[in-house]
Amino acid sequence: MTIDERLERIEAALLLLCGRHETKAWYSVQEFASLVGREPFTCREWCRRGRIHAVKKKSGRGAYAAWAIAHEELERFRREGLLSGR
């Protein structure tokens, strides 16, 4: 196998891997925590204390709504960090 063939295979694999990352409109606390490298409990507390912008949405799990975090807030958090809170 030539170097050019190997480079083409590597490029194809990279394109495939990059295509797997799906941007979502909303993330659950667990998804957000995984993306930012924190524990879900910590991220739930950030939501509760207003340290990140999040909304409560019906989760289909009884009477309790779950936090949902918008993709825009994920990007803002990565750029600027936590908000000052309440």
N, C-alpha and C positions, 0 to 999 in steps of 0.2 A: 504494500500500500504506500502510495506516495504521500508527501507532506501536504500537497494540495487536497488530496482526497480526505486525509485526516482532518484538515481544517474545515472542509465542507461538512463533514460529519459532526464536528464539534459545533459549528454554527447552527446546524439543523437542531441539534440537541438543545442548545441555548434558546433558540426560538420556541421550541416546544415547552421548555421549562418556564419561560417568561409568559407564555400564553396561559399557563395554568393558574397564575395569580388572578383571582377574580375580585374585582372591586365591587363591594356591596354598598347599597344606599344606607343601610342600617346594620349595626353590629350588636350582638348580645354582649353582656358583661364578660362572659367567658371568652368570646372571640376577641373582644377589645383587649382583655388581659393578656391573651396569648400574643397578640400583635405588638404590645408595648412591653412585654417581658415582666409583668407584675402578676400578683395573685388576684383571682376574682374578688375575694373579700375586700382587698384594697381598692379595687376599681369601683365596687359597689359603694364603699364609703365615700369615694371621690364624688360619685353621682349624688349621693344623699346630702353631702355637705356643699354641693355646688362648685366643686373644684374643677369639674368638667361639665359641659352642657349635655344633658341627657333628658329623655322624656320617659314617662311610664307608658307602656303599651300593654294591651291585653295579651297574656301569654298562653291562654288556653289551659292554664294550670290552676283552675279554681278561681277564688275571689281575688287573688293577689296578682297585680300587674308587675311586669318585669321591666327593668331599665333597658332602654335602647339608645345607642349612641350613633349619631350620624357620621358618615364618612368624612364630611367636612370638619367635624370636631376631631376626628382622629388625626387628620392632616394638621389642624391648628395645634393640637397637643404636641405633635412631633416637632413643630416649628418653635412653639412658644412655651410649652410646659403647662403646668397646672395654673388655674385661675386662683385669685386670692380667696375666693369662697365667701361665705356669708358671715 
